[in-house]
Amino acid sequence: MGTPHRLEGENAESALQLLETVTGIFEQCSIKYCLTAGTLLGIVREERLLPWDTDLDLRIFRPDVKKLPRAMWKIRFAGYLARIRRQEFIDPPLNKGEKRIVKIFQKAGFLKKGKVTMDCFIATRRDNDYVWSCGGPKHYTKKSVPAHFYDETKVITFRNKDYTAPKNVEDYLTFRYGDWRIPVKEWDYTKDDRAIISPELKN
């Protein structure tokens, strides 16, 4: 999730470069992604990254997990840190131990994290929904959206690069945020996201 560092000034420029680089690598590796959360919201509503946001957000999908090692090698070769976090609980359709998120960090020296981060949460299809989790053990939160939002995509252009986004992007933002046209600078991903669903934790 986010850092204390907002996406403004030099951080915003670094974030734009990170977004271009990682999505370009995913495209090279045939890994489907969608812009999501605050990253998508800022680009659609304001044609910028939200300056009060603290990270970048992409959605990727379970069938492409096997392609991640190659992509992560390329991301690291491009000068970033890339790490996997795993699912800590059995919470159908999410399985304990499976890859849950790819976290990508700007570098601030050898193996030292910089101020700009990206979260690539891995969504799993269950019937007519996609499900993912975030927050880790302390702030564990399970979320779900109707599958059509990620199955049906379109290209949006931002800063002269094409990105993949939900086709029904306004409906998607409404599903997540309600009235997304009104800026909200204080937003809690564990409480305010309308995609939150109840966990089904099992031993």
C-alpha atoms as an extended CHARMM CRD file, in Angstrom:
* protein
*
       203  EXT
         1         1  MET       CA              0.0000000000        0.0000000000        0.0000000000  PROA      1               0.0000000000
         2         2  GLY       CA              1.0140000000        3.6330000000        0.0830000000  PROA      2               0.0000000000
         3         3  THR       CA              4.0530000000        5.3330000000        1.5650000000  PROA      3               0.0000000000
         4         4  PRO       CA              4.3190000000        8.6640000000        3.4060000000  PROA      4               0.0000000000
         5         5  HSD       CA              5.5510000000       10.2250000000        0.1490000000  PROA      5               0.0000000000
         6         6  ARG       CA              2.9920000000       11.9790000000       -2.0380000000  PROA      6               0.0000000000
         7         7  LEU       CA              3.1270000000       11.8990000000       -5.8340000000  PROA      7               0.0000000000
         8         8  GLU       CA              4.0930000000       15.5170000000       -6.3910000000  PROA      8               0.0000000000
         9         9  GLY       CA              7.1450000000       17.2940000000       -7.7400000000  PROA      9               0.0000000000
        10        10  GLU       CA             10.0490000000       14.9540000000       -8.4320000000  PROA      10              0.0000000000
        11        11  ASN       CA              8.0640000000       12.0300000000       -7.0270000000  PROA      11              0.0000000000
        12        12  ALA       CA              5.3460000000       12.5950000000       -9.6410000000  PROA      12              0.0000000000
        13        13  GLU       CA              7.8850000000       12.5490000000      -12.4630000000  PROA      13              0.0000000000
        14        14  SER       CA              9.4990000000        9.4060000000      -11.0530000000  PROA      14              0.0000000000
        15        15  ALA       CA              6.0630000000        7.7990000000      -10.7520000000  PROA      15              0.0000000000
        16        16  LEU       CA              5.2300000000        8.5700000000      -14.3780000000  PROA      16              0.0000000000
        17        17  GLN       CA              8.4760000000        6.9290000000      -15.4750000000  PROA      17              0.0000000000
        18        18  LEU       CA              7.7730000000        3.9050000000      -13.2910000000  PROA      18              0.0000000000
        19        19  LEU       CA              4.2510000000        3.5900000000      -14.7110000000  PROA      19              0.0000000000
        20        20  GLU       CA              5.4990000000        3.7900000000      -18.2930000000  PROA      20              0.0000000000
        21        21  THR       CA              8.3090000000        1.3190000000      -17.6780000000  PROA      21              0.0000000000
        22        22  VAL       CA              6.3390000000       -1.3590000000      -15.8330000000  PROA      22              0.0000000000
        23        23  THR       CA              3.3190000000       -1.3080000000      -18.1320000000  PROA      23              0.0000000000
        24        24  GLY       CA              5.6640000000       -1.4630000000      -21.1110000000  PROA      24              0.0000000000
        25        25  ILE       CA              7.3630000000       -4.5320000000      -19.6380000000  PROA      25              0.0000000000
        26        26  PHE       CA              4.0120000000       -6.1790000000      -18.9170000000  PROA      26              0.0000000000
        27        27  GLU       CA              3.0430000000       -5.5650000000      -22.5420000000  PROA      27              0.0000000000
        28        28  GLN       CA              6.3280000000       -7.1300000000      -23.7470000000  PROA      28              0.0000000000
        29        29  CYS       CA              5.6760000000      -10.1790000000      -21.5430000000  PROA      29              0.0000000000
        30        30  SER       CA              1.9960000000      -10.4970000000      -22.5760000000  PROA      30              0.0000000000
        31        31  ILE       CA              0.8310000000       -9.8550000000      -19.0150000000  PROA      31              0.0000000000
        32        32  LYS       CA             -2.6280000000       -8.3220000000      -18.9790000000  PROA      32              0.0000000000
        33        33  TYR       CA             -2.9980000000       -5.3480000000      -16.6670000000  PROA      33              0.0000000000
        34        34  CYS       CA             -5.5270000000       -2.6260000000      -15.9100000000  PROA      34              0.0000000000
        35        35  LEU       CA             -5.0230000000        0.7750000000      -14.4080000000  PROA      35              0.0000000000
        36        36  THR       CA             -6.9940000000        0.8920000000      -11.1820000000  PROA      36              0.0000000000
        37        37  ALA       CA             -7.6650000000        2.7170000000       -7.9140000000  PROA      37              0.0000000000
        38        38  GLY       CA             -6.1810000000        6.1910000000       -7.4540000000  PROA      38              0.0000000000
        39        39  THR       CA             -3.9520000000        5.8950000000      -10.5100000000  PROA      39              0.0000000000
        40        40  LEU       CA             -6.9480000000        5.3420000000      -12.7920000000  PROA      40              0.0000000000
        41        41  LEU       CA             -9.0300000000        7.9440000000      -10.9590000000  PROA      41              0.0000000000
        42        42  GLY       CA             -6.4230000000       10.6620000000      -11.3550000000  PROA      42              0.0000000000
        43        43  ILE       CA             -5.8190000000        9.9620000000      -15.0370000000  PROA      43              0.0000000000
        44        44  VAL       CA             -9.5380000000        9.8540000000      -15.9180000000  PROA      44              0.0000000000
        45        45  ARG       CA            -10.7640000000       12.7490000000      -13.7810000000  PROA      45              0.0000000000
        46        46  GLU       CA             -7.7880000000       15.1020000000      -13.8330000000  PROA      46              0.0000000000
        47        47  GLU       CA             -5.4040000000       13.8420000000      -16.5280000000  PROA      47              0.0000000000
        48        48  ARG       CA             -2.6430000000       13.5690000000      -13.9310000000  PROA      48              0.0000000000
        49        49  LEU       CA             -1.5050000000       11.4090000000      -11.0570000000  PROA      49              0.0000000000
        50        50  LEU       CA             -3.2670000000       12.5880000000       -7.9220000000  PROA      50              0.0000000000
        51        51  PRO       CA             -0.7180000000       14.6720000000       -5.9860000000  PROA      51              0.0000000000
        52        52  TRP       CA             -2.1220000000       13.4620000000       -2.6520000000  PROA      52              0.0000000000
        53        53  ASP       CA             -1.8520000000        9.8120000000       -3.6790000000  PROA      53              0.0000000000
        54        54  THR       CA              1.0960000000        7.8810000000       -2.2610000000  PROA      54              0.0000000000
        55        55  ASP       CA              1.5690000000        5.0090000000       -4.7250000000  PROA      55              0.0000000000
        56        56  LEU       CA              0.6830000000        3.6340000000       -8.1460000000  PROA      56              0.0000000000
        57        57  ASP       CA             -1.8970000000        0.8840000000       -8.6470000000  PROA      57              0.0000000000
        58        58  LEU       CA             -2.2310000000       -1.7980000000      -11.3180000000  PROA      58              0.0000000000
        59        59  ARG       CA             -4.4020000000       -4.8950000000      -11.4840000000  PROA      59              0.0000000000
        60        60  ILE       CA             -2.9190000000       -8.0860000000      -12.9140000000  PROA      60              0.0000000000
        61        61  PHE       CA             -4.4770000000      -11.5290000000      -13.1470000000  PROA      61              0.0000000000
        62        62  ARG       CA             -3.9110000000      -15.0390000000      -11.8380000000  PROA      62              0.0000000000
        63        63  PRO       CA             -3.4070000000      -16.7840000000      -15.2430000000  PROA      63              0.0000000000
        64        64  ASP       CA             -0.3660000000      -14.5800000000      -15.9160000000  PROA      64              0.0000000000
        65        65  VAL       CA              1.4440000000      -15.3690000000      -12.6470000000  PROA      65              0.0000000000
        66        66  LYS       CA              3.6940000000      -17.8450000000      -14.4750000000  PROA      66              0.0000000000
        67        67  LYS       CA              4.9710000000      -14.9600000000      -16.6210000000  PROA      67              0.0000000000
        68        68  LEU       CA              5.9810000000      -12.8300000000      -13.6430000000  PROA      68              0.0000000000
        69        69  PRO       CA              9.5700000000      -14.1040000000      -13.1640000000  PROA      69              0.0000000000
        70        70  ARG       CA             10.5910000000      -12.8390000000      -16.6160000000  PROA      70              0.0000000000
        71        71  ALA       CA              8.7960000000       -9.5360000000      -16.0960000000  PROA      71              0.0000000000
        72        72  MET       CA             10.3530000000       -9.0450000000      -12.6690000000  PROA      72              0.0000000000
        73        73  TRP       CA             13.8040000000       -9.6870000000      -14.1210000000  PROA      73              0.0000000000
        74        74  LYS       CA             13.1720000000       -6.9580000000      -16.7000000000  PROA      74              0.0000000000
        75        75  ILE       CA             11.8380000000       -4.5810000000      -14.0370000000  PROA      75              0.0000000000
        76        76  ARG       CA             14.9450000000       -5.1020000000      -11.9260000000  PROA      76              0.0000000000
        77        77  PHE       CA             17.1700000000       -4.6860000000      -14.9860000000  PROA      77              0.0000000000
        78        78  ALA       CA             15.4010000000       -1.3450000000      -15.5910000000  PROA      78              0.0000000000
        79        79  GLY       CA             16.6470000000       -0.1920000000      -12.1960000000  PROA      79              0.0000000000
        80        80  TYR       CA             13.7900000000       -0.9270000000       -9.8060000000  PROA      80              0.0000000000
        81        81  LEU       CA             13.2960000000       -3.2200000000       -6.8400000000  PROA      81              0.0000000000
        82        82  ALA       CA             10.5530000000       -5.8250000000       -7.3320000000  PROA      82              0.0000000000
        83        83  ARG       CA              9.2580000000       -8.1680000000       -4.6560000000  PROA      83              0.0000000000
        84        84  ILE       CA              6.4830000000      -10.7080000000       -4.2560000000  PROA      84              0.0000000000
        85        85  ARG       CA              4.1060000000      -10.7870000000       -1.3070000000  PROA      85              0.0000000000
        86        86  ARG       CA              2.0430000000      -13.9180000000       -0.7220000000  PROA      86              0.0000000000
        87        87  GLN       CA             -1.4510000000      -14.6310000000        0.5160000000  PROA      87              0.0000000000
        88        88  GLU       CA             -1.2920000000      -15.2110000000        4.2780000000  PROA      88              0.0000000000
        89        89  PHE       CA             -4.6890000000      -16.9110000000        4.6940000000  PROA      89              0.0000000000
        90        90  ILE       CA             -6.9820000000      -19.4360000000        3.0480000000  PROA      90              0.0000000000
        91        91  ASP       CA             -9.8190000000      -17.1850000000        1.9050000000  PROA      91              0.0000000000
        92        92  PRO       CA            -11.6200000000      -18.6980000000       -1.1180000000  PROA      92              0.0000000000
        93        93  PRO       CA            -10.9120000000      -18.2980000000       -3.9570000000  PROA      93              0.0000000000
        94        94  LEU       CA             -7.5600000000      -17.0830000000       -2.5890000000  PROA      94              0.0000000000
        95        95  ASN       CA             -5.1210000000      -19.7850000000       -1.4930000000  PROA      95              0.0000000000
        96        96  LYS       CA             -2.5920000000      -19.4790000000        1.2930000000  PROA      96              0.0000000000
        97        97  GLY       CA              0.9400000000      -19.1110000000       -0.0440000000  PROA      97              0.0000000000
        98        98  GLU       CA              0.0320000000      -18.0550000000       -3.5670000000  PROA      98              0.0000000000
        99        99  LYS       CA              1.3640000000      -14.8300000000       -5.0230000000  PROA      99              0.0000000000
       100       100  ARG       CA             -0.8210000000      -11.9260000000       -3.9530000000  PROA      100             0.0000000000
       101       101  ILE       CA              0.9640000000       -8.7820000000       -5.0810000000  PROA      101             0.0000000000
       102       102  VAL       CA              4.0310000000       -7.5770000000       -6.9070000000  PROA      102             0.0000000000
       103       103  LYS       CA              5.4650000000       -4.5510000000       -5.1110000000  PROA      103             0.0000000000
       104       104  ILE       CA              7.8030000000       -2.3730000000       -7.1410000000  PROA      104             0.0000000000
       105       105  PHE       CA              9.9950000000        0.3150000000       -5.6210000000  PROA      105             0.0000000000
       106       106  GLN       CA             12.0760000000        3.1320000000       -6.9890000000  PROA      106             0.0000000000
       107       107  LYS       CA             15.6650000000        2.6760000000       -5.8440000000  PROA      107             0.0000000000
       108       108  ALA       CA             17.4730000000        5.1270000000       -3.5690000000  PROA      108             0.0000000000
       109       109  GLY       CA             20.7780000000        3.2990000000       -3.5980000000  PROA      109             0.0000000000
       110       110  PHE       CA             21.7900000000       -0.3490000000       -3.6250000000  PROA      110             0.0000000000
       111       111  LEU       CA             18.7400000000       -2.3800000000       -2.5250000000  PROA      111             0.0000000000
       112       112  LYS       CA             17.3530000000        0.6540000000       -0.6940000000  PROA      112             0.0000000000
       113       113  LYS       CA             13.7480000000        1.6540000000       -1.3650000000  PROA      113             0.0000000000
       114       114  GLY       CA             13.0640000000        5.0910000000       -2.7880000000  PROA      114             0.0000000000
       115       115  LYS       CA             10.0120000000        7.2770000000       -2.3480000000  PROA      115             0.0000000000
       116       116  VAL       CA              7.8730000000        5.9590000000       -5.2170000000  PROA      116             0.0000000000
       117       117  THR       CA              6.1390000000        2.5710000000       -5.1290000000  PROA      117             0.0000000000
       118       118  MET       CA              3.7220000000        0.5640000000       -7.2450000000  PROA      118             0.0000000000
       119       119  ASP       CA              1.3000000000       -2.1260000000       -6.0940000000  PROA      119             0.0000000000
       120       120  CYS       CA              0.2980000000       -4.7390000000       -8.6910000000  PROA      120             0.0000000000
       121       121  PHE       CA             -2.4560000000       -6.7460000000       -7.0020000000  PROA      121             0.0000000000
       122       122  ILE       CA             -3.2360000000      -10.1410000000       -8.5240000000  PROA      122             0.0000000000
       123       123  ALA       CA             -6.9540000000      -10.8110000000       -9.0620000000  PROA      123             0.0000000000
       124       124  THR       CA             -8.4870000000      -14.3070000000       -9.1500000000  PROA      124             0.0000000000
       125       125  ARG       CA            -11.6370000000      -15.1010000000      -11.1310000000  PROA      125             0.0000000000
       126       126  ARG       CA            -14.5310000000      -16.6450000000       -9.2050000000  PROA      126             0.0000000000
       127       127  ASP       CA            -17.7280000000      -17.1230000000      -11.1840000000  PROA      127             0.0000000000
       128       128  ASN       CA            -18.6790000000      -13.6410000000      -12.3790000000  PROA      128             0.0000000000
       129       129  ASP       CA            -16.2980000000      -11.6840000000      -10.1670000000  PROA      129             0.0000000000
       130       130  TYR       CA            -12.6140000000      -10.9700000000       -9.7030000000  PROA      130             0.0000000000
       131       131  VAL       CA            -11.3320000000      -11.1970000000       -6.1280000000  PROA      131             0.0000000000
       132       132  TRP       CA             -8.1000000000       -9.9910000000       -4.5180000000  PROA      132             0.0000000000
       133       133  SER       CA             -6.7710000000       -9.1030000000       -1.0840000000  PROA      133             0.0000000000
       134       134  CYS       CA             -4.6730000000       -6.2840000000        0.2720000000  PROA      134             0.0000000000
       135       135  GLY       CA             -3.2790000000       -5.0280000000        3.5380000000  PROA      135             0.0000000000
       136       136  GLY       CA             -1.3600000000       -8.0660000000        4.7920000000  PROA      136             0.0000000000
       137       137  PRO       CA             -2.1250000000       -9.6880000000        8.1660000000  PROA      137             0.0000000000
       138       138  LYS       CA             -2.6000000000       -6.4390000000       10.1130000000  PROA      138             0.0000000000
       139       139  HSD       CA             -5.0200000000       -4.7050000000        7.7590000000  PROA      139             0.0000000000
       140       140  TYR       CA             -6.3110000000       -7.6700000000        5.7490000000  PROA      140             0.0000000000
       141       141  THR       CA             -9.0270000000       -6.5780000000        3.3470000000  PROA      141             0.0000000000
       142       142  LYS       CA            -10.7720000000       -8.6750000000        0.6920000000  PROA      142             0.0000000000
       143       143  LYS       CA            -12.2120000000       -7.0240000000       -2.3880000000  PROA      143             0.0000000000
       144       144  SER       CA            -14.2210000000       -8.0050000000       -5.4400000000  PROA      144             0.0000000000
       145       145  VAL       CA            -15.5890000000       -6.4190000000       -8.6010000000  PROA      145             0.0000000000
       146       146  PRO       CA            -17.8230000000       -7.8040000000      -11.3540000000  PROA      146             0.0000000000
       147       147  ALA       CA            -15.7160000000       -9.6220000000      -13.9300000000  PROA      147             0.0000000000
       148       148  HSD       CA            -16.8890000000       -7.5520000000      -16.8760000000  PROA      148             0.0000000000
       149       149  PHE       CA            -14.9470000000       -4.5480000000      -15.6070000000  PROA      149             0.0000000000
       150       150  TYR       CA            -11.6350000000       -6.3390000000      -16.2710000000  PROA      150             0.0000000000
       151       151  ASP       CA            -12.7330000000       -8.6840000000      -19.0550000000  PROA      151             0.0000000000
       152       152  GLU       CA            -13.8390000000       -5.7640000000      -21.2340000000  PROA      152             0.0000000000
       153       153  THR       CA            -11.0460000000       -3.2170000000      -21.5500000000  PROA      153             0.0000000000
       154       154  LYS       CA            -10.1080000000       -0.2310000000      -23.6470000000  PROA      154             0.0000000000
       155       155  VAL       CA             -7.0220000000        1.8460000000      -24.3320000000  PROA      155             0.0000000000
       156       156  ILE       CA             -6.6610000000        5.2900000000      -22.8080000000  PROA      156             0.0000000000
       157       157  THR       CA             -3.8060000000        7.6150000000      -23.7010000000  PROA      157             0.0000000000
       158       158  PHE       CA             -1.9840000000        9.5320000000      -20.9990000000  PROA      158             0.0000000000
       159       159  ARG       CA              1.2030000000       11.5250000000      -21.5290000000  PROA      159             0.0000000000
       160       160  ASN       CA              1.6220000000       10.0430000000      -25.0170000000  PROA      160             0.0000000000
       161       161  LYS       CA              1.4760000000        6.4220000000      -23.8550000000  PROA      161             0.0000000000
       162       162  ASP       CA             -1.4040000000        3.9850000000      -24.2480000000  PROA      162             0.0000000000
       163       163  TYR       CA             -2.6410000000        2.1760000000      -21.1400000000  PROA      163             0.0000000000
       164       164  THR       CA             -5.2360000000       -0.5320000000      -20.5570000000  PROA      164             0.0000000000
       165       165  ALA       CA             -8.2620000000        0.4350000000      -18.4730000000  PROA      165             0.0000000000
       166       166  PRO       CA            -11.7400000000       -0.9690000000      -17.8280000000  PROA      166             0.0000000000
       167       167  LYS       CA            -13.9450000000       -0.3230000000      -20.8610000000  PROA      167             0.0000000000
       168       168  ASN       CA            -16.7860000000        0.9790000000      -18.7040000000  PROA      168             0.0000000000
       169       169  VAL       CA            -14.3830000000        3.1620000000      -16.7800000000  PROA      169             0.0000000000
       170       170  GLU       CA            -16.9260000000        5.5890000000      -15.3350000000  PROA      170             0.0000000000
       171       171  ASP       CA            -19.1120000000        2.7290000000      -14.0760000000  PROA      171             0.0000000000
       172       172  TYR       CA            -16.0180000000        1.0960000000      -12.6040000000  PROA      172             0.0000000000
       173       173  LEU       CA            -15.0190000000        4.2420000000      -10.7500000000  PROA      173             0.0000000000
       174       174  THR       CA            -18.5860000000        4.6530000000       -9.4970000000  PROA      174             0.0000000000
       175       175  PHE       CA            -18.5380000000        1.0540000000       -8.2530000000  PROA      175             0.0000000000
       176       176  ARG       CA            -15.3450000000        1.6980000000       -6.2900000000  PROA      176             0.0000000000
       177       177  TYR       CA            -15.7980000000        5.3050000000       -5.1620000000  PROA      177             0.0000000000
       178       178  GLY       CA            -19.4180000000        6.3710000000       -5.5030000000  PROA      178             0.0000000000
       179       179  ASP       CA            -19.3680000000        9.9760000000       -6.7720000000  PROA      179             0.0000000000
       180       180  TRP       CA            -15.8050000000        9.8410000000       -8.0580000000  PROA      180             0.0000000000
       181       181  ARG       CA            -16.0160000000       13.2700000000       -9.7120000000  PROA      181             0.0000000000
       182       182  ILE       CA            -15.7250000000       14.9570000000       -6.3060000000  PROA      182             0.0000000000
       183       183  PRO       CA            -12.1090000000       14.8760000000       -5.0510000000  PROA      183             0.0000000000
       184       184  VAL       CA            -11.6410000000       13.0960000000       -1.7090000000  PROA      184             0.0000000000
       185       185  LYS       CA             -8.1350000000       13.5110000000       -0.3280000000  PROA      185             0.0000000000
       186       186  GLU       CA             -8.5570000000       11.3170000000        2.7530000000  PROA      186             0.0000000000
       187       187  TRP       CA             -9.5230000000        7.7620000000        1.7540000000  PROA      187             0.0000000000
       188       188  ASP       CA             -9.0650000000        4.5200000000        3.7100000000  PROA      188             0.0000000000
       189       189  TYR       CA             -8.6720000000        1.4290000000        1.5320000000  PROA      189             0.0000000000
       190       190  THR       CA             -9.8100000000       -0.7800000000        4.4560000000  PROA      190             0.0000000000
       191       191  LYS       CA            -13.1320000000        1.0620000000        4.9270000000  PROA      191             0.0000000000
       192       192  ASP       CA            -14.0780000000        3.3720000000        2.0730000000  PROA      192             0.0000000000
       193       193  ASP       CA            -13.7170000000        1.1420000000       -1.0020000000  PROA      193             0.0000000000
       194       194  ARG       CA            -17.1170000000       -0.1130000000       -2.1910000000  PROA      194             0.0000000000
       195       195  ALA       CA            -15.4120000000       -3.2400000000       -3.5410000000  PROA      195             0.0000000000
       196       196  ILE       CA            -14.8040000000       -4.5630000000       -0.0020000000  PROA      196             0.0000000000
       197       197  ILE       CA            -16.4220000000       -7.9340000000        0.7590000000  PROA      197             0.0000000000
       198       198  SER       CA            -16.4410000000      -10.1340000000        3.8540000000  PROA      198             0.0000000000
       199       199  PRO       CA            -13.5360000000      -12.5770000000        4.1680000000  PROA      199             0.0000000000
       200       200  GLU       CA            -14.1570000000      -16.3400000000        4.3280000000  PROA      200             0.0000000000
       201       201  LEU       CA            -11.0680000000      -17.2420000000        6.3330000000  PROA      201             0.0000000000
       202       202  LYS       CA            -10.2720000000      -20.9190000000        6.8660000000  PROA      202             0.0000000000
       203       203  ASN       CA             -7.5140000000      -22.7150000000        8.7680000000  PROA      203             0.0000000000
